[in-house]
Amino acid sequence: MADTRMLDPAYWRQRAEETRAKADGFRVSHGEREKLLKVALEYDQLAERAEQWRRDFKSPLTEMAAS
């Protein structure tokens, strides 16, 4: 069975939010914080791609992820 979370923009946005919270909440060096914020940005980009996939490819998997 496919993991439909990968097609869900909300999944990626949640990951981005959690990563930003880690960057803000943990005592990490400036470099580590910047790396975490970069990862969060990449999760945001994945959310945008998931939205695009949903618009472009209406398949049974994307419809399952929407429900």
C-alpha positions as CSV (number, residue, x, y, z in Angstrom):
1,M,0.0,0.0,0.0
2,A,1.3,3.5,-0.9
3,D,1.9,6.0,1.8
4,T,-0.6,8.7,0.8
5,R,0.8,11.2,3.3
6,M,3.5,12.1,0.7
7,L,0.8,13.5,-1.5
8,D,-0.8,15.6,1.2
9,P,0.4,19.2,1.4
10,A,-0.8,19.4,5.0
11,Y,1.7,16.6,5.9
12,W,4.6,18.6,4.6
13,R,3.4,21.9,6.1
14,Q,3.2,20.2,9.5
15,R,6.7,18.8,9.1
16,A,8.0,22.4,8.2
17,E,6.2,23.8,11.3
18,E,7.7,21.1,13.6
19,T,11.2,21.7,12.2
20,R,10.9,25.5,12.7
21,A,9.8,24.9,16.2
22,K,12.9,22.8,16.8
23,A,15.1,25.5,15.3
24,D,13.5,28.1,17.6
25,G,13.2,25.9,20.7
26,F,16.4,24.1,21.0
27,R,19.8,25.4,22.0
28,V,21.6,24.9,18.8
29,S,24.4,26.7,17.1
30,H,23.7,29.4,14.5
31,G,24.8,26.9,11.8
32,E,22.6,24.1,13.0
33,R,19.6,26.5,13.3
34,E,20.2,27.6,9.7
35,K,20.3,24.0,8.6
36,L,17.0,23.3,10.3
37,L,15.4,26.4,8.8
38,K,16.6,25.2,5.3
39,V,15.0,21.8,5.9
40,A,11.7,23.6,6.9
41,L,11.9,25.6,3.7
42,E,12.4,22.4,1.7
43,Y,9.3,20.9,3.4
44,D,7.3,24.0,2.3
45,Q,8.5,23.4,-1.2
46,L,7.4,19.8,-1.0
47,A,3.9,21.0,0.1
48,E,3.8,23.3,-2.9
49,R,4.7,20.3,-5.2
50,A,2.1,18.1,-3.6
51,E,-0.5,20.9,-4.3
52,Q,0.7,21.0,-7.9
53,W,0.5,17.2,-8.2
54,R,-3.1,17.3,-6.9
55,R,-4.0,19.9,-9.5
56,D,-2.3,18.2,-12.4
57,F,-2.8,14.5,-11.7
58,K,-6.2,13.5,-10.3
59,S,-5.5,9.8,-9.6
60,P,-6.9,7.4,-7.1
61,L,-3.9,7.9,-4.8
62,T,-4.4,11.7,-4.7
63,E,-8.1,11.3,-4.1
64,M,-7.3,8.9,-1.2
65,A,-4.9,11.4,0.3
66,A,-7.5,14.1,0.1
67,S,-10.0,12.2,2.2
